[in-house]
């Protein structure tokens, strides 16, 4: 059984959703050619490979902090609002056995509600670790495994993962945290900077990035 949602602050929590956004106007930047990018979530316009420029700079710094033999592998960055809404609604529909208010909160363990979603701001990245030849390291679950699929092993601090997977998650955090990113504790692969969850986690008082439109 996975950790209770009561153990972490979910992105649907008023402590997150009530924080204001003071949009800094920073542009999106293409990750491709600067970091390793996986194509499993690729779209025709290349939106998945976009991040705010400041987030990308921090990821490049994190990459430099990894030991030899390890690289960041970017899976998904920016996500259009319509795509975010569809993913949230589809996952919430699988929780139809819950009352509507409870299903909204439960869905936010795995997918951000569109009104606060950091991916739509270019502020969040889903990523993992890989070897120089591109082989992915054992992280305990696949990227994007939900709590039901993984028996809660997707939670960053989940106890039901191997020692190797736990060590790899700690290695990822040891590079990303000094670079200024914060993790969403229900998804080991999800890290962000400049969004409302980052603001709540760091005491910043306001987010730097709000929803942004990407045009290829």
Backbone as CSV, one residue per row, in Angstrom:
resi,resn,N_x,N_y,N_z,CA_x,CA_y,CA_z,C_x,C_y,C_z
1,UNK,0.855,-1.202,0.000,0.000,0.000,0.000,0.882,1.239,0.000
2,UNK,0.517,2.239,-0.805,1.330,3.453,-0.880,1.095,4.344,0.328
3,UNK,2.004,5.307,0.461,1.846,6.280,1.528,0.507,6.996,1.426
4,UNK,-0.051,7.360,2.548,-1.276,8.165,2.553,-0.994,9.548,2.001
5,UNK,-1.964,10.082,1.257,-1.839,11.451,0.775,-1.708,12.440,1.928
6,UNK,-2.142,12.012,3.127,-2.026,12.896,4.279,-0.575,13.127,4.679
7,UNK,0.336,12.278,4.171,1.742,12.398,4.536,2.464,13.489,3.759
8,UNK,1.867,13.967,2.688,2.511,14.993,1.866,1.513,16.104,1.557
9,UNK,2.026,17.265,1.214,1.173,18.359,0.748,0.916,18.138,-0.742
10,UNK,-0.330,17.915,-1.091,-0.673,17.699,-2.492,-0.796,19.032,-3.218
11,UNK,-0.677,18.976,-4.527,-0.700,20.203,-5.312,-2.084,20.856,-5.325
12,UNK,-3.106,20.097,-4.941,-4.457,20.649,-4.843,-4.717,21.330,-3.497
13,UNK,-3.750,21.275,-2.594,-3.903,21.836,-1.246,-4.012,23.362,-1.314
14,UNK,-4.891,23.976,-0.523,-5.014,25.438,-0.525,-3.700,26.163,-0.229
15,UNK,-2.791,25.508,0.493,-1.487,26.122,0.752,-0.696,26.335,-0.534
16,UNK,-1.062,25.564,-1.546,-0.428,25.711,-2.867,-1.286,26.583,-3.779
17,UNK,-2.554,26.236,-3.886,-3.425,26.902,-4.858,-3.664,28.372,-4.525
18,UNK,-3.510,28.755,-3.255,-3.770,30.138,-2.866,-2.600,31.073,-3.147
19,UNK,-1.461,30.525,-3.488,-0.291,31.368,-3.739,-0.442,32.119,-5.062
20,UNK,-0.071,33.386,-5.091,-0.189,34.159,-6.332,0.950,33.858,-7.300
21,UNK,0.732,34.233,-8.541,1.770,34.136,-9.572,2.166,35.545,-9.979
22,UNK,3.448,35.826,-9.934,3.979,37.075,-10.478,4.832,36.692,-11.690
23,UNK,4.164,36.614,-12.824,4.783,36.123,-14.052,6.002,36.979,-14.410
24,UNK,7.139,36.306,-14.586,8.381,37.035,-14.888,8.624,37.205,-16.383
25,UNK,7.845,36.517,-17.207,7.956,36.692,-18.647,9.111,35.959,-19.294
26,UNK,9.754,35.078,-18.582,10.887,34.338,-19.135,10.410,33.410,-20.255
27,UNK,11.146,33.324,-21.345,10.691,32.510,-22.470,10.911,31.019,-22.250
28,UNK,10.220,30.232,-23.069,10.501,28.807,-23.139,11.781,28.590,-23.938
29,UNK,12.486,27.514,-23.616,13.721,27.184,-24.327,13.705,25.693,-24.643
30,UNK,14.328,25.321,-25.747,14.346,23.930,-26.194,15.464,23.169,-25.493
31,UNK,15.076,22.071,-24.851,16.047,21.257,-24.118,16.937,20.464,-25.072
32,UNK,16.411,20.125,-26.234,17.143,19.281,-27.179,18.436,19.954,-27.620
33,UNK,19.497,19.178,-27.610,20.804,19.710,-27.946,21.562,20.236,-26.742
34,UNK,20.884,20.323,-25.603,21.536,20.813,-24.383,21.576,19.738,-23.294
35,UNK,20.546,18.894,-23.253,20.507,17.752,-22.350,19.952,16.553,-23.113
36,UNK,20.118,15.380,-22.558,19.571,14.181,-23.189,18.041,14.199,-23.062
37,UNK,17.358,13.911,-24.161,15.894,13.957,-24.196,15.373,12.651,-24.766
38,UNK,14.418,12.056,-24.049,13.783,10.824,-24.488,12.536,11.171,-25.298
39,UNK,12.182,10.328,-26.258,11.087,10.657,-27.166,9.759,10.000,-26.806
40,UNK,9.661,9.327,-25.655,8.430,8.568,-25.373,7.198,9.452,-25.243
41,UNK,7.382,10.721,-24.858,6.253,11.636,-24.725,6.265,12.705,-25.807
42,UNK,7.008,12.470,-26.861,7.160,13.473,-27.913,5.847,13.776,-28.613
43,UNK,5.678,15.038,-28.994,4.536,15.471,-29.793,5.067,16.112,-31.066
44,UNK,4.185,16.284,-32.029,4.618,16.775,-33.327,5.218,18.160,-33.321
45,UNK,4.816,19.006,-32.382,5.307,20.374,-32.316,6.568,20.513,-31.463
46,UNK,6.919,19.468,-30.726,8.100,19.544,-29.863,7.843,20.266,-28.558
47,UNK,6.577,20.402,-28.172,6.260,21.094,-26.918,6.859,20.383,-25.720
48,UNK,6.906,19.049,-25.783,7.399,18.253,-24.654,8.840,18.584,-24.276
49,UNK,9.588,19.121,-25.227,11.015,19.405,-25.014,11.275,20.858,-24.641
50,UNK,10.235,21.591,-24.286,10.379,22.997,-23.913,10.304,23.159,-22.394
51,UNK,11.104,24.073,-21.871,11.068,24.457,-20.465,11.399,25.938,-20.367
52,UNK,10.978,26.582,-19.291,11.412,27.956,-19.078,12.941,27.982,-19.050
53,UNK,13.504,29.053,-19.572,14.959,29.144,-19.703,15.666,28.968,-18.369
54,UNK,15.083,29.516,-17.305,15.703,29.398,-15.990,15.687,27.983,-15.456
55,UNK,14.629,27.232,-15.773,14.556,25.830,-15.367,15.624,25.028,-16.101
56,UNK,15.761,25.273,-17.395,16.761,24.557,-18.182,18.169,24.842,-17.677
57,UNK,18.469,26.092,-17.348,19.797,26.411,-16.807,20.065,25.638,-15.520
58,UNK,19.059,25.521,-14.688,19.228,24.777,-13.432,19.417,23.290,-13.680
59,UNK,18.755,22.757,-14.675,18.959,21.357,-15.019,20.366,21.122,-15.560
60,UNK,20.872,22.058,-16.336,22.245,21.924,-16.822,23.233,21.936,-15.662
61,UNK,22.953,22.765,-14.665,23.801,22.770,-13.472,23.694,21.443,-12.738
62,UNK,22.493,20.916,-12.601,22.304,19.622,-11.945,23.056,18.521,-12.680
63,UNK,23.015,18.551,-14.000,23.750,17.570,-14.803,25.232,17.589,-14.452
64,UNK,25.765,18.780,-14.232,27.197,18.907,-13.915,27.533,18.355,-12.536
65,UNK,26.542,18.185,-11.680,26.766,17.686,-10.324,26.704,16.159,-10.228
66,UNK,26.257,15.517,-11.288,26.162,14.056,-11.276,27.545,13.428,-11.415
67,UNK,27.768,12.279,-10.779,29.057,11.589,-10.927,29.210,11.000,-12.319
68,UNK,30.420,10.629,-12.661,30.675,9.988,-13.946,29.788,8.762,-14.095
69,UNK,29.277,8.586,-15.304,28.445,7.422,-15.574,26.964,7.677,-15.435
70,UNK,26.594,8.913,-15.050,25.184,9.244,-14.860,24.831,10.511,-15.624
71,UNK,23.654,10.494,-16.243,23.143,11.669,-16.956,21.658,11.826,-16.663
72,UNK,21.185,13.070,-16.711,19.753,13.318,-16.690,19.163,12.899,-18.027
73,UNK,17.982,12.320,-17.983,17.251,11.986,-19.206,15.874,12.642,-19.094
74,UNK,15.660,13.673,-19.900,14.416,14.439,-19.854,13.330,13.682,-20.607
75,UNK,12.193,13.476,-19.939,11.079,12.755,-20.544,9.994,13.719,-21.018
76,UNK,9.648,14.707,-20.199,8.622,15.664,-20.607,8.767,16.958,-19.821
77,UNK,8.644,18.062,-20.531,8.664,19.368,-19.900,7.316,20.063,-20.041
78,UNK,7.238,20.995,-20.969,6.003,21.761,-21.177,4.871,20.866,-21.660
79,UNK,3.666,21.194,-21.197,2.466,20.450,-21.605,1.346,21.460,-21.862
80,UNK,0.728,21.474,-23.033,-0.369,22.407,-23.305,-1.522,22.227,-22.320
81,UNK,-2.250,23.304,-22.070,-3.353,23.271,-21.114,-4.373,22.190,-21.476
82,UNK,-4.722,22.084,-22.747,-5.722,21.099,-23.162,-5.257,19.677,-22.869
83,UNK,-3.986,19.416,-23.077,-3.434,18.092,-22.795,-3.465,17.810,-21.300
84,UNK,-3.082,18.812,-20.507,-3.100,18.656,-19.049,-4.508,18.339,-18.547
85,UNK,-5.483,19.070,-19.062,-6.866,18.851,-18.638,-7.327,17.438,-19.006
86,UNK,-6.975,16.983,-20.189,-7.379,15.648,-20.630,-6.761,14.568,-19.747
87,UNK,-5.475,14.705,-19.421,-4.805,13.707,-18.585,-5.440,13.661,-17.197
88,UNK,-5.713,14.849,-16.633,-6.322,14.895,-15.300,-7.709,14.264,-15.317
89,UNK,-8.516,14.649,-16.295,-9.892,14.142,-16.354,-9.922,12.627,-16.569
90,UNK,-9.026,12.130,-17.403,-9.015,10.690,-17.677,-8.585,9.901,-16.442
91,UNK,-7.592,10.406,-15.722,-7.171,9.692,-14.522,-8.235,9.797,-13.441
92,UNK,-8.835,10.971,-13.302,-9.889,11.141,-12.294,-11.051,10.188,-12.568
93,UNK,-11.338,9.941,-13.838,-12.436,9.043,-14.190,-12.191,7.618,-13.697
94,UNK,-10.919,7.239,-13.543,-10.621,5.893,-13.026,-10.879,5.803,-11.529
95,UNK,-11.123,6.947,-10.896,-11.374,6.995,-9.455,-12.846,7.280,-9.173
96,UNK,-13.713,6.860,-10.086,-15.135,7.203,-9.998,-15.844,6.554,-8.809
97,UNK,-15.182,5.612,-8.155,-15.758,5.001,-6.960,-15.718,5.955,-5.764
98,UNK,-14.956,7.048,-5.896,-14.853,8.034,-4.824,-15.852,9.162,-5.042
99,UNK,-16.282,9.831,-3.965,-17.100,11.039,-4.138,-16.333,12.076,-4.946
100,UNK,-17.035,12.964,-5.666,-16.362,13.921,-6.556,-15.238,14.715,-5.898
101,UNK,-15.462,15.245,-4.707,-14.413,16.044,-4.059,-13.200,15.188,-3.719
102,UNK,-13.452,13.971,-3.270,-12.348,13.080,-2.937,-11.591,12.640,-4.184
103,UNK,-12.308,12.415,-5.288,-11.638,11.991,-6.518,-10.747,13.101,-7.056
104,UNK,-11.151,14.353,-6.859,-10.332,15.498,-7.300,-9.010,15.505,-6.539
105,UNK,-9.090,15.355,-5.215,-7.877,15.359,-4.387,-7.025,14.133,-4.690
106,UNK,-7.658,12.964,-4.798,-6.914,11.735,-5.068,-6.225,11.792,-6.422
107,UNK,-6.892,12.370,-7.413,-6.276,12.489,-8.744,-5.042,13.374,-8.704
108,UNK,-5.030,14.356,-7.801,-3.904,15.290,-7.741,-2.654,14.659,-7.145
109,UNK,-2.765,13.423,-6.643,-1.553,12.696,-6.246,-0.666,12.457,-7.460
110,UNK,-1.324,12.305,-8.616,-0.631,11.836,-9.813,-0.639,12.845,-10.949
111,UNK,-1.687,13.649,-11.048,-1.797,14.646,-12.115,-2.232,15.969,-11.496
112,UNK,-1.572,17.052,-11.879,-1.937,18.355,-11.338,-3.245,18.843,-11.950
113,UNK,-4.156,19.381,-11.134,-5.317,20.078,-11.701,-4.832,21.198,-12.615
114,UNK,-5.538,21.415,-13.686,-5.032,22.303,-14.731,-4.788,23.721,-14.227
115,UNK,-5.577,24.167,-13.248,-5.446,25.551,-12.796,-4.143,25.819,-12.043
116,UNK,-3.456,24.790,-11.583,-2.191,24.983,-10.872,-1.057,24.168,-11.484
117,UNK,-1.293,23.573,-12.643,-0.333,22.623,-13.205,0.982,23.285,-13.606
118,UNK,2.096,22.838,-13.043,3.385,23.439,-13.393,3.870,23.099,-14.790
119,UNK,3.423,21.961,-15.342,3.851,21.627,-16.702,3.333,22.659,-17.706
120,UNK,2.139,23.201,-17.489,1.582,24.172,-18.430,2.294,25.519,-18.334
121,UNK,3.097,25.692,-17.300,3.888,26.907,-17.143,5.323,26.725,-17.626
122,UNK,5.655,25.521,-18.083,7.042,25.240,-18.466,7.964,25.207,-17.267
123,UNK,7.378,24.977,-16.080,8.139,25.040,-14.830,8.478,23.672,-14.273
124,UNK,7.908,22.615,-14.837,8.117,21.268,-14.305,8.697,20.353,-15.366
125,UNK,9.461,19.376,-14.885,10.079,18.413,-15.780,9.932,17.021,-15.187
126,UNK,9.609,16.060,-16.043,9.625,14.654,-15.681,10.913,14.075,-16.251
127,UNK,11.690,13.440,-15.406,13.004,12.995,-15.847,13.463,11.785,-15.059
128,UNK,14.534,11.158,-15.541,15.129,10.018,-14.863,16.638,10.069,-15.072
129,UNK,17.317,9.001,-14.653,18.768,8.908,-14.814,19.102,7.835,-15.841
130,UNK,20.126,8.094,-16.627,20.573,7.095,-17.587,22.093,7.019,-17.605
131,UNK,22.597,5.927,-18.160,24.026,5.720,-18.354,24.469,6.410,-19.642
132,UNK,25.775,6.518,-19.872,26.247,7.157,-21.110,25.696,6.533,-22.385
133,UNK,25.374,5.237,-22.339,24.826,4.591,-23.537,23.317,4.745,-23.643
134,UNK,22.710,5.487,-22.713,21.282,5.739,-22.752,20.439,4.779,-21.941
135,UNK,21.046,3.709,-21.425,20.293,2.744,-20.620,19.824,3.400,-19.327
136,UNK,18.553,3.247,-19.014,18.004,3.878,-17.815,18.322,3.062,-16.566
137,UNK,18.621,3.768,-15.511,18.891,3.113,-14.238,17.584,2.710,-13.563
138,UNK,17.670,1.722,-12.688,16.520,1.269,-11.916,16.132,2.361,-10.923
139,UNK,14.903,2.876,-11.066,14.402,3.909,-10.171,13.228,3.409,-9.330
140,UNK,12.907,2.139,-9.451,11.826,1.559,-8.659,10.518,1.405,-9.395
141,UNK,10.215,2.343,-10.287,9.046,2.260,-11.163,9.424,2.904,-12.486
142,UNK,8.564,2.762,-13.456,8.709,3.518,-14.692,8.270,4.959,-14.459
143,UNK,8.803,5.869,-15.225,8.286,7.233,-15.215,6.805,7.190,-15.581
144,UNK,5.981,7.900,-14.821,4.539,8.031,-15.042,3.725,6.836,-14.566
145,UNK,4.317,5.889,-13.839,3.494,4.862,-13.208,2.661,5.527,-12.113
146,UNK,1.358,5.273,-12.106,0.512,5.921,-11.102,0.489,5.111,-9.803
147,UNK,-0.100,5.637,-8.729,-0.083,4.929,-7.447,-0.711,3.548,-7.497
148,UNK,-1.767,3.390,-8.291,-2.428,2.086,-8.382,-1.534,1.071,-9.091
149,UNK,-0.924,1.473,-10.197,-0.060,0.575,-10.955,1.144,0.120,-10.139
150,UNK,1.674,1.021,-9.336,2.948,0.775,-8.661,2.818,0.391,-7.195
151,UNK,1.591,0.226,-6.712,1.363,-0.009,-5.278,2.053,1.058,-4.433
152,UNK,2.037,2.283,-4.950,2.607,3.407,-4.226,4.106,3.562,-4.347
153,UNK,4.769,2.703,-5.122,6.219,2.812,-5.278,6.625,4.071,-6.040
154,UNK,5.658,4.722,-6.677,5.958,5.984,-7.364,6.235,7.115,-6.379
155,UNK,5.762,6.983,-5.139,6.058,8.000,-4.126,7.569,8.030,-3.890
156,UNK,8.135,9.221,-3.842,9.596,9.364,-3.774,10.194,8.605,-2.595
157,UNK,9.532,8.638,-1.448,10.054,7.980,-0.245,9.448,6.609,-0.019
158,UNK,8.911,5.998,-1.045,8.251,4.700,-0.900,9.206,3.662,-0.313
159,UNK,8.732,2.852,0.622,9.588,1.829,1.207,9.702,0.563,0.362
160,UNK,8.774,0.361,-0.566,8.707,-0.900,-1.316,9.459,-0.842,-2.635
161,UNK,10.721,-0.378,-2.569,11.596,-0.366,-3.744,12.944,-0.964,-3.338
162,UNK,13.759,-1.320,-4.318,15.045,-1.950,-4.034,16.051,-0.930,-3.499
163,UNK,17.113,-1.434,-2.913,18.172,-0.551,-2.421,18.800,0.239,-3.566
164,UNK,18.970,-0.405,-4.724,19.538,0.294,-5.881,18.635,1.438,-6.319
165,UNK,17.340,1.178,-6.395,16.405,2.222,-6.807,16.417,3.374,-5.811
166,UNK,16.460,3.049,-4.537,16.485,4.104,-3.510,17.757,4.934,-3.640
167,UNK,18.881,4.281,-3.892,20.147,5.004,-4.055,20.096,5.911,-5.285
168,UNK,19.480,5.443,-6.360,19.390,6.246,-7.573,18.478,7.460,-7.365
169,UNK,17.392,7.293,-6.625,16.524,8.440,-6.321,17.263,9.473,-5.482
170,UNK,18.070,9.002,-4.535,18.852,9.925,-3.710,19.899,10.646,-4.551
171,UNK,20.486,9.943,-5.499,21.470,10.560,-6.394,20.818,11.645,-7.243
172,UNK,19.617,11.373,-7.730,18.889,12.361,-8.518,18.603,13.600,-7.684
173,UNK,18.143,13.395,-6.463,17.842,14.518,-5.577,19.099,15.296,-5.214
174,UNK,20.218,14.600,-5.067,21.469,15.255,-4.682,21.981,16.192,-5.764
175,UNK,21.522,15.976,-7.000,21.895,16.885,-8.092,20.861,17.984,-8.282
176,UNK,19.577,17.637,-8.179,18.517,18.594,-8.493,18.249,19.585,-7.361
177,UNK,18.319,19.145,-6.124,18.025,20.055,-5.014,19.033,21.212,-4.917
178,UNK,20.343,20.969,-5.029,21.278,22.096,-5.007,21.094,23.057,-6.185
179,UNK,20.492,22.552,-7.267,20.227,23.402,-8.432,18.945,24.209,-8.260
180,UNK,18.241,24.008,-7.151,17.079,24.834,-6.838,15.737,24.227,-7.157
181,UNK,15.694,22.988,-7.650,14.421,22.360,-7.986,13.838,21.632,-6.781
182,UNK,12.514,21.468,-6.779,11.835,20.732,-5.721,11.070,19.566,-6.335
183,UNK,10.931,18.525,-5.546,10.243,17.316,-5.994,8.794,17.312,-5.524
184,UNK,7.915,16.755,-6.348,6.544,16.486,-5.922,6.559,15.096,-5.317
185,UNK,6.326,14.950,-4.005,6.649,13.706,-3.298,5.867,12.470,-3.718
186,UNK,4.815,12.619,-4.498,4.084,11.442,-4.963,4.627,10.907,-6.293
187,UNK,5.597,11.618,-6.884,6.164,11.228,-8.179,7.669,11.469,-8.138
188,UNK,8.452,10.432,-8.031,9.901,10.608,-7.890,10.513,11.328,-9.094
189,UNK,9.861,11.234,-10.242,10.417,11.791,-11.482,10.059,13.258,-11.712
190,UNK,9.158,13.820,-10.920,8.614,15.159,-11.180,9.324,16.205,-10.320
191,UNK,9.997,17.133,-10.978,10.734,18.204,-10.304,10.354,19.544,-10.940
192,UNK,10.397,20.603,-10.151,9.967,21.900,-10.686,10.716,23.056,-10.044
193,UNK,10.619,24.173,-10.711,11.186,25.429,-10.212,10.290,26.570,-10.685
194,UNK,9.979,27.481,-9.805,9.267,28.691,-10.184,7.756,28.595,-10.201
195,UNK,7.197,27.418,-9.919,5.750,27.234,-9.914,5.207,27.397,-8.496
196,UNK,3.897,27.241,-8.333,3.300,27.400,-7.010,3.801,26.364,-6.006
197,UNK,3.993,25.126,-6.457,4.466,24.116,-5.512,5.875,24.441,-5.030
198,UNK,6.707,24.896,-5.923,8.057,25.357,-5.552,7.967,26.509,-4.561
199,UNK,7.056,27.449,-4.818,6.901,28.597,-3.922,6.477,28.160,-2.532
200,UNK,5.540,27.215,-2.461,5.112,26.705,-1.162,6.263,25.996,-0.446
201,UNK,7.002,25.184,-1.204,8.069,24.372,-0.611,9.233,25.210,-0.113
202,UNK,9.506,26.316,-0.782,10.674,27.130,-0.445,10.334,28.373,0.356
203,UNK,9.024,28.639,0.538,8.624,29.846,1.254,8.803,31.104,0.427
204,UNK,8.796,30.971,-0.893,9.046,32.124,-1.767,7.912,33.147,-1.733
205,UNK,6.702,32.726,-1.393,5.594,33.667,-1.304,4.790,33.819,-2.571
206,UNK,5.408,33.620,-3.722,4.682,33.684,-4.997,5.435,32.887,-6.046
207,UNK,4.703,32.441,-7.044,5.306,31.727,-8.157,5.866,32.726,-9.181
208,UNK,6.834,32.268,-9.936,7.458,33.094,-10.972,6.865,32.838,-12.354
209,UNK,6.289,31.647,-12.526,5.808,31.238,-13.838,4.340,30.820,-13.761
210,UNK,3.520,31.363,-14.665,2.152,30.926,-14.836,1.988,30.230,-16.162
211,UNK,0.777,29.796,-16.517,0.555,29.111,-17.776,1.067,29.950,-18.952
212,UNK,1.653,29.276,-19.908,2.218,29.957,-21.069,1.852,29.168,-22.316
213,UNK,1.721,29.877,-23.427,1.364,29.212,-24.679,2.617,28.974,-25.505
214,UNK,2.763,27.777,-26.038,3.892,27.449,-26.891,3.439,27.395,-28.337
215,UNK,4.162,28.090,-29.191,3.920,28.018,-30.622,5.219,27.583,-31.284
216,UNK,5.132,26.512,-32.058,6.337,25.968,-32.673,6.820,26.858,-33.790
